[in-house]
Structure formats: C-alpha cells, structure tokens
Amino acid sequence: MLHQIQISAQRYKSLQFSESKLLESFAVLETVADFSVPPGELSIVFLSDDAISQLHGNYLQDPTPTDVITFPGDPAMDFAGEICVSVDHAIAGSQQHATPFAEELTLYIVHGYLHLAGLDDIEETDRLHMRAAEAAVMQQLRDHAAIPDFRLEQNDA
C-alpha cells in the first residue's frame, strides 16, 4: 500500500466495519484506479452530521451538513490529506437512492479520495467528470470485492 491509512471512527460509535477490509479497498484504489493522491499518511474520519456541520462552518463558512469534506495534506510533512465523512448523510443517502449503506458510505470515501487526487466538482463540467470517475472507481471496487463491510450496530441507549 502506498499510503499509511489512519482511521478514526470513535466519533461514530455505532459504525462497525472490518479495518482490514477498508484497508483492502484503499489498496485497490491505489493500484487499480487511474487517480493519484499525493504521498504520505492519509486520514479517514467518520463523523455525525452535527460534527461535519461544525467543520463545514469553521472551514468553508457553510454550517450545513454535507456528505464529505476533504482537507489536502502537505507532502513536505508526509501527510496526504484527510477525508471526513458523514455517516448520517450516508444513512439518509442510502435510503434516498435505494443503495446499500456500505456502498453509499464507500462512495463518499471515493469522492474524498478523488478530491485529493485533484478532481473538483464546483463547475458543471467538473461535476460530470467527478461523477464518471466515482462510477468507474466504485465499479473497480465491486469487481475486486473491495467494498468495505460498513454496518450500523444498534445502541440500547
């Protein structure tokens, strides 16, 4: 694997997954996908809508929830970047799009990864390119049986 991956799911306690399966998906991204992320440590953080709204407001002056926020890294500090993903958004999105939760959450990670690889989605032509890249990468992950096994554990609280 080209990147050391740091995974933080402590802020979303009910999210369960196999860390090795998630790392396998990144191995596929890094060896099969036609997109290159700068070298260094890559951080993945799973958040609630409340937490991602706070980040969105603090760093992008938009305090609304969003699916993913990507922070570019600093190769001089051996840091590729950070992908912050809203689990709440993935829950709602999977219901809205009638897709499995694991695929919806993986799509958000792929979206963040593509941002780190230099793709953008501000302008319509860029957005179309991003959607095509997402679809291609998701298909590669499916073809390699590398969609992480994301699931939610019910809390008794």
Buried (B, 14 or more C-beta within 10 A) or exposed (E): EBBEBEBEBEBBEEBEBEEEBBBBBBBBBBEBBEBEBBBBBBBBBBBBBEBBBBBBEEEEEEEEBBBBBBBBBEEEEEBBBBBBBBBBBBBBBBEEEEBEBBBBBBBBBBBBBBBBBEBEBEEEEEEEBBEEBBEBBBEBBEEBEBBBEBBBEEEEE
